Amino acid sequence: MNRFYLHRFWLAQRSSTPPRWSNQWAETVGFVIAFTLSVLATGNGTAAGEPMTPFQRAVSTPKGMLKSPYQNTTSVADEGLEIYRSLDCNGCHGGGGGGGMAAPLTNQIWIYGKDDDTLFRLIALGTGSLSPGDAFRKQGYTRKGSEAVVGPMPPYGKIIETDETIWKIIAWIRSINPSATVE
């Protein structure tokens, strides 16, 4: 708002008969306040009490703090396989996780690491040019190993609705690859 309108507003406050535009001014101010409050209420897309998406969790949680709730991965591995297939992960990693156009999940080589936190973020944020805003690299992740397949992983953290779903996929990966077990 420029000085002219501020001056007129001040004069209108001092006058007993406000100018014609005061109703428009009030409507505009009301709209701006309502809009601002609605933006503030929704925050980063999660209203109070609303669960975070896995993507939001991976972005907002400090590195190293994400841990699987499943100590016994075999208890949910079959469910993890069903989820893996339903999300068409097998299209890149193979039906049994043996690879294809993406790295094998049965490999001894873990390009970014095999801890819970890294695997969760890898799935949620994706890697390389497919990671929105290069979020995975910006969190300090770099390739630790090499693999013939160097393509990026797409981010699934906005597609997958719950953290639990990602943890079940990770449980299945650990069930098919003993070298993926975290010491």
NUVO-502044 format. One record per residue: z, x, y of N, C-alpha, C, O in turn; chain. Coordinates in Angstrom, 2 decimals, always signed. Layout:
N
{{Z; X; Y}; {Z; X; Y}; {Z; X; Y}; {Z; X; Y}; A}
...
END
This chain:
183
{{+0.00; +0.85; -1.16}; {+0.00; +0.00; +0.00}; {+0.00; +0.90; +1.23}; {+0.75; +1.87; +1.31}; A}
{{-0.84; +0.56; +2.17}; {-0.91; +1.42; +3.36}; {+0.10; +0.98; +4.43}; {+0.76; -0.05; +4.31}; A}
{{+0.18; +1.79; +5.46}; {+1.17; +1.55; +6.52}; {+0.94; +0.24; +7.23}; {+1.91; -0.42; +7.63}; A}
{{-0.32; -0.17; +7.41}; {-0.62; -1.41; +8.12}; {+0.06; -2.59; +7.43}; {+0.72; -3.41; +8.08}; A}
{{-0.09; -2.68; +6.10}; {+0.51; -3.79; +5.38}; {+2.03; -3.69; +5.35}; {+2.72; -4.71; +5.40}; A}
{{+2.56; -2.51; +5.26}; {+4.01; -2.35; +5.31}; {+4.55; -2.81; +6.66}; {+5.59; -3.47; +6.74}; A}
{{+3.82; -2.46; +7.72}; {+4.23; -2.87; +9.05}; {+4.20; -4.39; +9.18}; {+5.13; -5.00; +9.70}; A}
{{+3.11; -5.00; +8.70}; {+3.02; -6.47; +8.76}; {+4.13; -7.11; +7.96}; {+4.69; -8.12; +8.37}; A}
{{+4.44; -6.52; +6.80}; {+5.52; -7.05; +5.97}; {+6.85; -6.98; +6.72}; {+7.63; -7.93; +6.70}; A}
{{+7.09; -5.86; +7.39}; {+8.32; -5.69; +8.16}; {+8.40; -6.72; +9.28}; {+9.45; -7.33; +9.51}; A}
{{+7.25; -6.92; +9.99}; {+7.21; -7.91; +11.06}; {+7.45; -9.32; +10.52}; {+8.12; -10.12; +11.16}; A}
{{+6.89; -9.60; +9.35}; {+7.08; -10.92; +8.76}; {+8.55; -11.17; +8.46}; {+9.03; -12.30; +8.58}; A}
{{+9.26; -10.15; +8.06}; {+10.68; -10.28; +7.78}; {+11.47; -10.58; +9.06}; {+12.49; -11.27; +9.03}; A}
{{+11.00; -10.06; +10.16}; {+11.68; -10.23; +11.44}; {+11.31; -11.57; +12.09}; {+12.06; -12.07; +12.93}; A}
{{+10.19; -12.14; +11.75}; {+9.68; -13.36; +12.37}; {+10.23; -14.59; +11.66}; {+10.56; -14.53; +10.47}; A}
{{+10.32; -15.69; +12.38}; {+10.80; -16.93; +11.75}; {+9.67; -17.62; +11.00}; {+9.93; -18.39; +10.07}; A}
{{+8.43; -17.36; +11.39}; {+7.30; -17.96; +10.69}; {+6.48; -16.85; +10.05}; {+5.79; -16.09; +10.74}; A}
{{+6.56; -16.75; +8.75}; {+5.84; -15.67; +8.07}; {+4.32; -15.88; +8.13}; {+3.86; -17.02; +8.20}; A}
{{+3.55; -14.80; +8.11}; {+2.10; -14.92; +8.13}; {+1.58; -15.53; +6.83}; {+2.31; -15.63; +5.84}; A}
{{+0.28; -15.93; +6.85}; {-0.33; -16.60; +5.70}; {-0.28; -15.75; +4.44}; {-0.13; -16.29; +3.34}; A}
{{-0.41; -14.47; +4.58}; {-0.53; -13.63; +3.39}; {+0.79; -13.39; +2.68}; {+0.79; -12.73; +1.64}; A}
{{+1.90; -13.90; +3.17}; {+3.20; -13.64; +2.54}; {+3.28; -14.24; +1.14}; {+3.89; -13.64; +0.25}; A}
{{+2.67; -15.41; +0.93}; {+2.66; -15.99; -0.41}; {+1.85; -15.13; -1.37}; {+2.24; -14.93; -2.52}; A}
{{+0.72; -14.63; -0.89}; {-0.09; -13.72; -1.72}; {+0.70; -12.46; -2.01}; {+0.67; -11.94; -3.13}; A}
{{+1.40; -11.98; -0.99}; {+2.23; -10.77; -1.17}; {+3.28; -11.01; -2.25}; {+3.48; -10.16; -3.12}; A}
{{+3.94; -12.14; -2.19}; {+4.99; -12.46; -3.16}; {+4.41; -12.57; -4.56}; {+5.00; -12.09; -5.52}; A}
{{+3.24; -13.21; -4.67}; {+2.60; -13.33; -5.98}; {+2.21; -11.96; -6.53}; {+2.39; -11.68; -7.71}; A}
{{+1.68; -11.11; -5.65}; {+1.28; -9.76; -6.08}; {+2.50; -8.95; -6.53}; {+2.47; -8.31; -7.58}; A}
{{+3.55; -8.99; -5.74}; {+4.77; -8.26; -6.10}; {+5.32; -8.80; -7.42}; {+5.74; -8.03; -8.28}; A}
{{+5.32; -10.11; -7.56}; {+5.80; -10.72; -8.81}; {+4.98; -10.27; -10.01}; {+5.54; -9.96; -11.06}; A}
{{+3.67; -10.23; -9.84}; {+2.80; -9.76; -10.93}; {+3.09; -8.31; -11.28}; {+3.21; -7.97; -12.46}; A}
{{+3.20; -7.47; -10.27}; {+3.45; -6.04; -10.50}; {+4.79; -5.85; -11.23}; {+4.88; -5.06; -12.16}; A}
{{+5.80; -6.57; -10.81}; {+7.11; -6.46; -11.46}; {+7.03; -6.95; -12.90}; {+7.55; -6.29; -13.80}; A}
{{+6.39; -8.08; -13.14}; {+6.27; -8.62; -14.50}; {+5.48; -7.66; -15.39}; {+5.86; -7.41; -16.54}; A}
{{+4.39; -7.13; -14.86}; {+3.57; -6.18; -15.63}; {+4.36; -4.93; -15.96}; {+4.34; -4.47; -17.10}; A}
{{+5.07; -4.38; -14.99}; {+5.87; -3.17; -15.20}; {+6.94; -3.42; -16.25}; {+7.15; -2.58; -17.13}; A}
{{+7.61; -4.54; -16.16}; {+8.65; -4.85; -17.15}; {+8.07; -5.01; -18.55}; {+8.69; -4.59; -19.53}; A}
{{+6.90; -5.61; -18.66}; {+6.30; -5.77; -19.99}; {+5.90; -4.42; -20.57}; {+6.04; -4.20; -21.78}; A}
{{+5.41; -3.52; -19.74}; {+5.05; -2.18; -20.21}; {+6.30; -1.43; -20.64}; {+6.30; -0.78; -21.69}; A}
{{+7.35; -1.51; -19.85}; {+8.60; -0.83; -20.19}; {+9.22; -1.40; -21.45}; {+9.80; -0.67; -22.25}; A}
{{+9.10; -2.71; -21.64}; {+9.69; -3.34; -22.83}; {+9.01; -2.88; -24.10}; {+9.66; -2.73; -25.13}; A}
{{+7.69; -2.66; -24.04}; {+6.98; -2.23; -25.24}; {+7.07; -0.74; -25.44}; {+6.84; -0.28; -26.55}; A}
{{+7.39; +0.02; -24.43}; {+7.56; +1.47; -24.57}; {+6.37; +2.13; -25.21}; {+5.24; +1.98; -24.74}; A}
{{+6.61; +2.86; -26.30}; {+5.53; +3.58; -26.98}; {+4.90; +2.74; -28.07}; {+4.31; +3.27; -29.01}; A}
{{+5.01; +1.42; -27.95}; {+4.40; +0.56; -28.94}; {+5.43; +0.01; -29.92}; {+5.08; -0.79; -30.78}; A}
{{+6.69; +0.42; -29.81}; {+7.72; -0.10; -30.69}; {+8.82; -0.71; -29.83}; {+9.54; +0.00; -29.12}; A}
{{+8.94; -2.00; -29.91}; {+10.01; -2.68; -29.18}; {+11.32; -2.42; -29.91}; {+11.32; -1.99; -31.07}; A}
{{+12.41; -2.68; -29.25}; {+13.72; -2.45; -29.86}; {+13.81; -3.21; -31.17}; {+13.49; -4.40; -31.23}; A}
{{+14.24; -2.55; -32.22}; {+14.37; -3.17; -33.53}; {+13.10; -3.16; -34.36}; {+13.15; -3.44; -35.56}; A}
{{+11.98; -2.86; -33.75}; {+10.71; -2.83; -34.47}; {+10.56; -1.46; -35.14}; {+10.80; -0.43; -34.49}; A}
{{+10.17; -1.42; -36.42}; {+10.06; -0.12; -37.10}; {+8.91; +0.72; -36.55}; {+7.92; +0.19; -36.05}; A}
{{+9.07; +2.02; -36.66}; {+8.01; +2.95; -36.24}; {+6.94; +3.04; -37.31}; {+7.21; +2.84; -38.49}; A}
{{+5.73; +3.32; -36.89}; {+4.70; +3.64; -37.87}; {+4.96; +5.07; -38.34}; {+5.64; +5.82; -37.64}; A}
{{+4.44; +5.46; -39.50}; {+4.59; +6.85; -39.92}; {+4.04; +7.85; -38.90}; {+4.58; +8.94; -38.74}; A}
{{+2.97; +7.47; -38.20}; {+2.42; +8.35; -37.17}; {+3.45; +8.58; -36.07}; {+3.68; +9.72; -35.66}; A}
{{+4.06; +7.50; -35.58}; {+5.07; +7.61; -34.54}; {+6.26; +8.43; -35.01}; {+6.81; +9.23; -34.26}; A}
{{+6.66; +8.23; -36.27}; {+7.78; +8.99; -36.83}; {+7.43; +10.48; -36.85}; {+8.26; +11.31; -36.47}; A}
{{+6.23; +10.83; -37.30}; {+5.83; +12.23; -37.40}; {+5.75; +12.89; -36.03}; {+6.05; +14.08; -35.89}; A}
{{+5.36; +12.14; -35.03}; {+5.25; +12.69; -33.68}; {+6.62; +12.83; -33.02}; {+6.86; +13.79; -32.28}; A}
{{+7.53; +11.90; -33.29}; {+8.81; +11.88; -32.57}; {+9.95; +12.61; -33.28}; {+10.98; +12.89; -32.66}; A}
{{+9.81; +12.92; -34.55}; {+10.88; +13.59; -35.30}; {+10.72; +15.10; -35.22}; {+9.62; +15.61; -35.43}; A}
{{+11.80; +15.81; -34.92}; {+11.69; +17.28; -34.86}; {+11.21; +17.87; -36.19}; {+11.54; +17.37; -37.27}; A}
{{+10.45; +18.92; -36.08}; {+9.88; +19.59; -37.25}; {+11.00; +20.01; -38.21}; {+12.02; +20.56; -37.81}; A}
{{+10.77; +19.73; -39.49}; {+11.72; +20.09; -40.53}; {+12.74; +19.01; -40.85}; {+13.56; +19.20; -41.75}; A}
{{+12.70; +17.89; -40.15}; {+13.72; +16.85; -40.33}; {+13.30; +15.69; -41.23}; {+14.13; +14.83; -41.53}; A}
{{+12.06; +15.66; -41.67}; {+11.60; +14.57; -42.53}; {+11.86; +14.94; -43.99}; {+11.38; +15.96; -44.47}; A}
{{+12.61; +14.10; -44.68}; {+12.98; +14.35; -46.08}; {+12.71; +13.10; -46.90}; {+12.97; +11.98; -46.46}; A}
{{+12.19; +13.30; -48.10}; {+11.92; +12.18; -48.99}; {+13.22; +11.51; -49.41}; {+14.20; +12.18; -49.72}; A}
{{+13.22; +10.18; -49.44}; {+14.41; +9.48; -49.93}; {+14.47; +9.46; -51.46}; {+15.46; +9.01; -52.03}; A}
{{+13.42; +9.95; -52.12}; {+13.34; +9.90; -53.57}; {+13.66; +11.26; -54.19}; {+12.83; +12.17; -54.19}; A}
{{+14.88; +11.38; -54.71}; {+15.25; +12.61; -55.41}; {+14.55; +12.67; -56.76}; {+14.14; +13.74; -57.21}; A}
{{+14.41; +11.52; -57.40}; {+13.73; +11.43; -58.68}; {+12.33; +10.87; -58.43}; {+12.13; +9.66; -58.37}; A}
{{+11.37; +11.77; -58.28}; {+10.02; +11.34; -57.93}; {+9.35; +10.53; -59.04}; {+8.47; +9.72; -58.75}; A}
{{+9.74; +10.72; -60.28}; {+9.09; +9.98; -61.37}; {+9.39; +8.49; -61.28}; {+8.64; +7.68; -61.82}; A}
{{+10.49; +8.11; -60.61}; {+10.84; +6.69; -60.51}; {+9.84; +5.89; -59.69}; {+9.72; +4.68; -59.89}; A}
{{+9.12; +6.54; -58.78}; {+8.15; +5.82; -57.94}; {+6.74; +6.41; -58.03}; {+5.85; +6.01; -57.28}; A}
{{+6.54; +7.36; -58.94}; {+5.24; +8.03; -59.05}; {+4.11; +7.06; -59.38}; {+3.03; +7.16; -58.81}; A}
{{+4.35; +6.13; -60.31}; {+3.29; +5.18; -60.68}; {+2.89; +4.31; -59.49}; {+1.71; +4.01; -59.28}; A}
{{+3.88; +3.90; -58.72}; {+3.60; +3.11; -57.52}; {+2.83; +3.97; -56.51}; {+1.93; +3.47; -55.83}; A}
{{+3.20; +5.24; -56.41}; {+2.49; +6.17; -55.52}; {+1.03; +6.32; -55.90}; {+0.17; +6.41; -55.03}; A}
{{+0.75; +6.36; -57.20}; {-0.64; +6.46; -57.67}; {-1.43; +5.22; -57.27}; {-2.58; +5.32; -56.83}; A}
{{-0.82; +4.05; -57.41}; {-1.50; +2.81; -57.01}; {-1.83; +2.82; -55.52}; {-2.92; +2.42; -55.11}; A}
{{-0.90; +3.28; -54.73}; {-1.11; +3.36; -53.27}; {-2.21; +4.37; -52.98}; {-3.10; +4.10; -52.17}; A}
{{-2.15; +5.52; -53.61}; {-3.15; +6.59; -53.46}; {-4.55; +6.04; -53.71}; {-5.47; +6.29; -52.94}; A}
{{-4.69; +5.29; -54.78}; {-6.00; +4.72; -55.11}; {-6.39; +3.61; -54.14}; {-7.56; +3.50; -53.77}; A}
{{-5.43; +2.79; -53.72}; {-5.75; +1.68; -52.82}; {-6.20; +2.16; -51.45}; {-6.96; +1.48; -50.77}; A}
{{-5.73; +3.34; -51.05}; {-6.14; +3.91; -49.76}; {-7.39; +4.77; -49.88}; {-7.84; +5.37; -48.91}; A}
{{-7.94; +4.83; -51.08}; {-9.15; +5.59; -51.38}; {-8.98; +7.10; -51.16}; {-9.93; +7.80; -50.81}; A}
{{-7.76; +7.58; -51.38}; {-7.51; +9.03; -51.31}; {-8.32; +9.74; -52.38}; {-8.73; +10.89; -52.21}; A}
{{-8.54; +9.03; -53.51}; {-9.31; +9.61; -54.61}; {-10.76; +9.88; -54.21}; {-11.43; +10.66; -54.87}; A}
{{-11.24; +9.26; -53.16}; {-12.60; +9.52; -52.69}; {-12.79; +10.96; -52.25}; {-13.89; +11.50; -52.35}; A}
{{-11.74; +11.60; -51.78}; {-11.81; +13.00; -51.35}; {-11.07; +13.94; -52.30}; {-11.54; +15.03; -52.59}; A}
{{-9.90; +13.50; -52.78}; {-9.06; +14.37; -53.59}; {-9.24; +14.17; -55.09}; {-8.59; +14.84; -55.88}; A}
{{-10.12; +13.24; -55.49}; {-10.35; +12.98; -56.92}; {-9.37; +11.97; -57.47}; {-8.25; +11.83; -56.97}; A}
{{-9.79; +11.25; -58.50}; {-8.99; +10.18; -59.09}; {-7.65; +10.64; -59.62}; {-6.65; +9.93; -59.51}; A}
{{-7.62; +11.83; -60.19}; {-6.37; +12.38; -60.72}; {-5.80; +13.44; -59.82}; {-4.86; +14.14; -60.19}; A}
{{-6.35; +13.58; -58.63}; {-5.87; +14.58; -57.68}; {-6.47; +15.96; -57.89}; {-6.03; +16.93; -57.26}; A}
{{-7.47; +16.06; -58.77}; {-8.06; +17.36; -59.09}; {-9.05; +17.89; -58.09}; {-9.62; +18.97; -58.29}; A}
{{-9.27; +17.17; -57.02}; {-10.15; +17.66; -55.96}; {-11.51; +17.02; -55.99}; {-11.84; +16.24; -56.88}; A}
{{-12.27; +17.35; -55.03}; {-13.61; +16.83; -54.81}; {-14.09; +17.49; -53.55}; {-14.24; +18.71; -53.48}; A}
{{-14.35; +16.68; -52.53}; {-14.75; +17.27; -51.26}; {-13.53; +17.71; -50.45}; {-13.68; +18.32; -49.39}; A}
{{-12.34; +17.41; -50.94}; {-11.10; +17.86; -50.31}; {-10.31; +18.70; -51.32}; {-10.64; +18.74; -52.50}; A}
{{-9.29; +19.36; -50.84}; {-8.49; +20.25; -51.68}; {-7.87; +19.51; -52.86}; {-7.46; +18.36; -52.73}; A}
{{-7.82; +20.17; -54.02}; {-7.15; +19.56; -55.18}; {-5.65; +19.47; -54.94}; {-5.02; +20.40; -54.42}; A}
{{-5.09; +18.35; -55.31}; {-3.65; +18.17; -55.19}; {-2.91; +18.81; -56.37}; {-1.69; +18.92; -56.36}; A}
{{-3.67; +19.24; -57.35}; {-3.11; +19.89; -58.54}; {-3.15; +21.40; -58.42}; {-2.76; +22.12; -59.34}; A}
{{-3.61; +21.89; -57.30}; {-3.77; +23.32; -57.07}; {-2.42; +24.01; -56.91}; {-1.44; +23.40; -56.49}; A}
{{-2.39; +25.29; -57.25}; {-1.20; +26.11; -56.99}; {-1.14; +26.50; -55.52}; {-0.06; +26.80; -54.99}; A}
{{-2.28; +26.51; -54.86}; {-2.36; +26.89; -53.45}; {-2.04; +25.66; -52.59}; {-2.67; +24.61; -52.71}; A}
{{-1.04; +25.82; -51.72}; {-0.70; +24.76; -50.78}; {-0.99; +25.30; -49.39}; {-0.23; +26.10; -48.84}; A}
{{-2.09; +24.86; -48.84}; {-2.66; +25.42; -47.61}; {-1.67; +25.40; -46.44}; {-1.60; +26.37; -45.68}; A}
{{-0.92; +24.32; -46.29}; {+0.00; +24.21; -45.15}; {+1.47; +24.30; -45.57}; {+2.36; +24.37; -44.72}; A}
{{+1.73; +24.30; -46.85}; {+3.09; +24.31; -47.37}; {+3.32; +23.07; -48.20}; {+2.53; +22.13; -48.16}; A}
{{+4.41; +23.06; -48.95}; {+4.65; +21.97; -49.89}; {+5.96; +21.23; -49.65}; {+6.32; +20.37; -50.46}; A}
{{+6.67; +21.53; -48.58}; {+7.93; +20.84; -48.32}; {+7.66; +19.40; -47.88}; {+6.56; +19.07; -47.44}; A}
{{+8.68; +18.56; -48.01}; {+8.56; +17.14; -47.67}; {+8.03; +16.92; -46.26}; {+7.11; +16.13; -46.05}; A}
{{+8.62; +17.61; -45.31}; {+8.27; +17.44; -43.91}; {+6.79; +17.72; -43.68}; {+6.10; +16.94; -43.02}; A}
{{+6.31; +18.82; -44.21}; {+4.90; +19.20; -44.02}; {+3.96; +18.19; -44.65}; {+2.98; +17.79; -44.03}; A}
{{+4.25; +17.78; -45.89}; {+3.36; +16.83; -46.57}; {+3.34; +15.48; -45.86}; {+2.28; +14.85; -45.74}; A}
{{+4.50; +15.02; -45.39}; {+4.54; +13.75; -44.65}; {+3.67; +13.83; -43.40}; {+2.86; +12.94; -43.14}; A}
{{+3.85; +14.90; -42.64}; {+3.08; +15.05; -41.39}; {+1.59; +15.24; -41.67}; {+0.75; +14.75; -40.92}; A}
{{+1.27; +15.94; -42.73}; {-0.12; +16.16; -43.10}; {-0.83; +14.82; -43.33}; {-1.94; +14.60; -42.87}; A}
{{-0.16; +13.93; -44.06}; {-0.73; +12.61; -44.34}; {-0.73; +11.74; -43.08}; {-1.73; +11.09; -42.77}; A}
{{+0.37; +11.74; -42.36}; {+0.50; +10.86; -41.19}; {-0.37; +11.28; -40.02}; {-1.00; +10.44; -39.38}; A}
{{-0.41; +12.58; -39.73}; {-1.11; +13.07; -38.54}; {-2.54; +13.53; -38.79}; {-3.35; +13.57; -37.88}; A}
{{-2.84; +13.88; -40.05}; {-4.14; +14.47; -40.34}; {-4.18; +15.90; -39.80}; {-3.20; +16.39; -39.24}; A}
{{-5.32; +16.55; -39.97}; {-5.44; +17.94; -39.53}; {-6.73; +18.16; -38.76}; {-7.63; +17.32; -38.74}; A}
{{-6.79; +19.30; -38.13}; {-8.01; +19.73; -37.44}; {-8.52; +18.73; -36.43}; {-7.74; +18.11; -35.71}; A}
{{-9.82; +18.58; -36.40}; {-10.46; +17.72; -35.41}; {-10.16; +16.24; -35.62}; {-10.41; +15.43; -34.73}; A}
{{-9.62; +15.88; -36.78}; {-9.31; +14.47; -37.04}; {-7.89; +14.10; -36.64}; {-7.56; +12.92; -36.56}; A}
{{-7.05; +15.07; -36.38}; {-5.67; +14.80; -35.96}; {-5.70; +14.38; -34.48}; {-6.10; +15.17; -33.63}; A}
{{-5.26; +13.14; -34.17}; {-5.30; +12.68; -32.78}; {-4.56; +13.63; -31.85}; {-3.37; +13.91; -32.04}; A}
{{-5.25; +14.10; -30.85}; {-4.66; +15.03; -29.89}; {-4.26; +16.35; -30.52}; {-3.46; +17.10; -29.95}; A}
{{-4.81; +16.65; -31.69}; {-4.48; +17.87; -32.43}; {-2.97; +17.96; -32.69}; {-2.38; +19.03; -32.62}; A}
{{-2.37; +16.79; -32.98}; {-0.92; +16.67; -33.12}; {-0.35; +17.59; -34.20}; {+0.72; +18.16; -34.01}; A}
{{-1.05; +17.72; -35.32}; {-0.53; +18.53; -36.43}; {-0.41; +20.00; -36.01}; {+0.63; +20.62; -36.24}; A}
{{-1.44; +20.55; -35.41}; {-1.40; +21.94; -34.97}; {-0.41; +22.14; -33.84}; {+0.28; +23.16; -33.80}; A}
{{-0.33; +21.18; -32.93}; {+0.59; +21.29; -31.80}; {+2.05; +21.31; -32.25}; {+2.93; +21.77; -31.51}; A}
{{+2.32; +20.82; -33.45}; {+3.68; +20.88; -33.98}; {+3.95; +22.21; -34.67}; {+5.03; +22.42; -35.23}; A}
{{+2.97; +23.10; -34.63}; {+3.18; +24.45; -35.15}; {+2.67; +24.70; -36.55}; {+2.99; +25.72; -37.15}; A}
{{+1.88; +23.78; -37.08}; {+1.38; +23.97; -38.44}; {+0.07; +24.76; -38.43}; {-0.86; +24.45; -37.69}; A}
{{+0.04; +25.77; -39.26}; {-1.17; +26.57; -39.44}; {-1.40; +26.76; -40.93}; {-0.48; +26.62; -41.75}; A}
{{-2.60; +27.07; -41.26}; {-2.94; +27.29; -42.67}; {-2.20; +28.51; -43.20}; {-2.27; +29.59; -42.61}; A}
{{-1.50; +28.34; -44.33}; {-0.78; +29.43; -44.95}; {-1.61; +30.07; -46.06}; {-1.45; +31.26; -46.35}; A}
{{-2.46; +29.30; -46.65}; {-3.29; +29.79; -47.75}; {-4.74; +29.50; -47.44}; {-5.08; +28.98; -46.38}; A}
{{-5.58; +29.85; -48.38}; {-6.99; +29.56; -48.19}; {-7.47; +28.73; -49.36}; {-6.88; +28.74; -50.44}; A}
{{-8.51; +28.02; -49.13}; {-9.07; +27.11; -50.11}; {-10.55; +27.02; -49.81}; {-10.97; +27.15; -48.66}; A}
{{-11.34; +26.80; -50.84}; {-12.78; +26.68; -50.64}; {-13.10; +25.50; -49.73}; {-14.09; +25.52; -48.99}; A}
{{-12.27; +24.47; -49.77}; {-12.46; +23.29; -48.95}; {-11.71; +23.49; -47.64}; {-10.50; +23.73; -47.64}; A}
{{-12.41; +23.40; -46.54}; {-11.75; +23.62; -45.24}; {-11.85; +22.40; -44.32}; {-11.49; +22.50; -43.15}; A}
{{-12.33; +21.29; -44.82}; {-12.49; +20.09; -44.00}; {-11.15; +19.53; -43.58}; {-10.14; +19.76; -44.24}; A}
{{-11.12; +18.78; -42.47}; {-9.88; +18.21; -41.98}; {-9.45; +16.97; -42.78}; {-10.27; +16.29; -43.38}; A}
{{-8.17; +16.72; -42.75}; {-7.57; +15.53; -43.37}; {-7.50; +14.45; -42.31}; {-7.00; +14.70; -41.22}; A}
{{-7.99; +13.24; -42.61}; {-7.87; +12.15; -41.63}; {-6.42; +11.70; -41.50}; {-5.66; +11.79; -42.46}; A}
{{-6.04; +11.20; -40.34}; {-4.67; +10.72; -40.16}; {-4.50; +9.33; -40.78}; {-5.28; +8.42; -40.50}; A}
{{-3.49; +9.17; -41.61}; {-3.22; +7.88; -42.22}; {-1.96; +7.23; -41.65}; {-1.59; +6.13; -42.07}; A}
{{-1.31; +7.87; -40.71}; {-0.04; +7.38; -40.19}; {-0.10; +6.10; -39.40}; {+0.93; +5.47; -39.19}; A}
{{-1.29; +5.70; -38.96}; {-1.42; +4.42; -38.26}; {-1.97; +3.35; -39.21}; {-1.88; +2.16; -38.93}; A}
{{-2.53; +3.79; -40.33}; {-3.07; +2.87; -41.34}; {-1.95; +2.45; -42.29}; {-1.79; +1.27; -42.60}; A}
{{-1.19; +3.44; -42.76}; {-0.06; +3.18; -43.64}; {+1.07; +2.62; -42.79}; {+1.42; +3.20; -41.76}; A}
{{+1.64; +1.52; -43.21}; {+2.59; +0.80; -42.36}; {+4.03; +1.32; -42.43}; {+4.78; +1.15; -41.47}; A}
{{+4.42; +1.94; -43.55}; {+5.82; +2.36; -43.67}; {+5.92; +3.82; -44.15}; {+5.03; +4.34; -44.81}; A}
{{+7.02; +4.43; -43.78}; {+7.32; +5.79; -44.26}; {+7.42; +5.80; -45.77}; {+6.96; +6.73; -46.43}; A}
{{+8.04; +4.76; -46.32}; {+8.26; +4.67; -47.76}; {+6.94; +4.79; -48.53}; {+6.90; +5.40; -49.60}; A}
{{+5.88; +4.23; -48.00}; {+4.58; +4.30; -48.65}; {+4.11; +5.75; -48.76}; {+3.62; +6.17; -49.81}; A}
{{+4.26; +6.51; -47.69}; {+3.87; +7.92; -47.72}; {+4.74; +8.68; -48.71}; {+4.24; +9.52; -49.46}; A}
{{+6.05; +8.40; -48.72}; {+6.94; +9.10; -49.65}; {+6.57; +8.81; -51.10}; {+6.72; +9.69; -51.96}; A}
{{+6.09; +7.62; -51.39}; {+5.67; +7.29; -52.75}; {+4.41; +8.06; -53.14}; {+4.28; +8.50; -54.28}; A}
{{+3.48; +8.21; -52.21}; {+2.28; +9.02; -52.48}; {+2.70; +10.46; -52.77}; {+2.20; +11.07; -53.71}; A}
{{+3.60; +11.00; -51.97}; {+4.08; +12.37; -52.16}; {+4.78; +12.49; -53.51}; {+4.65; +13.51; -54.19}; A}
{{+5.53; +11.46; -53.91}; {+6.20; +11.47; -55.22}; {+5.16; +11.58; -56.34}; {+5.36; +12.31; -57.30}; A}
{{+4.06; +10.84; -56.20}; {+3.02; +10.92; -57.22}; {+2.39; +12.32; -57.24}; {+2.16; +12.87; -58.32}; A}
{{+2.13; +12.88; -56.09}; {+1.56; +14.24; -56.02}; {+2.49; +15.22; -56.73}; {+2.03; +16.07; -57.49}; A}
{{+3.78; +15.11; -56.49}; {+4.74; +16.00; -57.12}; {+4.78; +15.78; -58.64}; {+5.04; +16.71; -59.40}; A}
{{+4.53; +14.55; -59.08}; {+4.56; +14.27; -60.52}; {+3.37; +14.87; -61.26}; {+3.48; +15.17; -62.45}; A}
{{+2.25; +15.05; -60.58}; {+1.07; +15.62; -61.25}; {+0.95; +17.12; -61.06}; {+0.11; +17.77; -61.69}; A}
{{+1.79; +17.68; -60.19}; {+1.70; +19.10; -59.89}; {+3.10; +19.71; -59.81}; {+3.78; +19.61; -58.79}; A}
{{+3.52; +20.34; -60.91}; {+4.85; +20.94; -60.92}; {+5.01; +22.02; -59.83}; {+6.13; +22.24; -59.36}; A}
{{+3.94; +22.68; -59.43}; {+4.07; +23.70; -58.38}; {+4.31; +23.07; -57.00}; {+4.63; +23.77; -56.05}; A}
{{+4.14; +21.74; -56.90}; {+4.38; +21.05; -55.63}; {+5.85; +20.69; -55.45}; {+6.25; +20.21; -54.39}; A}
{{+6.65; +20.93; -56.48}; {+8.07; +20.61; -56.39}; {+8.75; +21.59; -55.46}; {+8.55; +22.81; -55.55}; A}
{{+9.53; +21.06; -54.57}; {+10.24; +21.89; -53.60}; {+11.49; +22.45; -54.27}; {+12.25; +21.72; -54.91}; A}
{{+11.68; +23.77; -54.11}; {+12.87; +24.39; -54.71}; {+14.11; +23.97; -53.99}; {+15.20; +24.39; -54.36}; A}
END
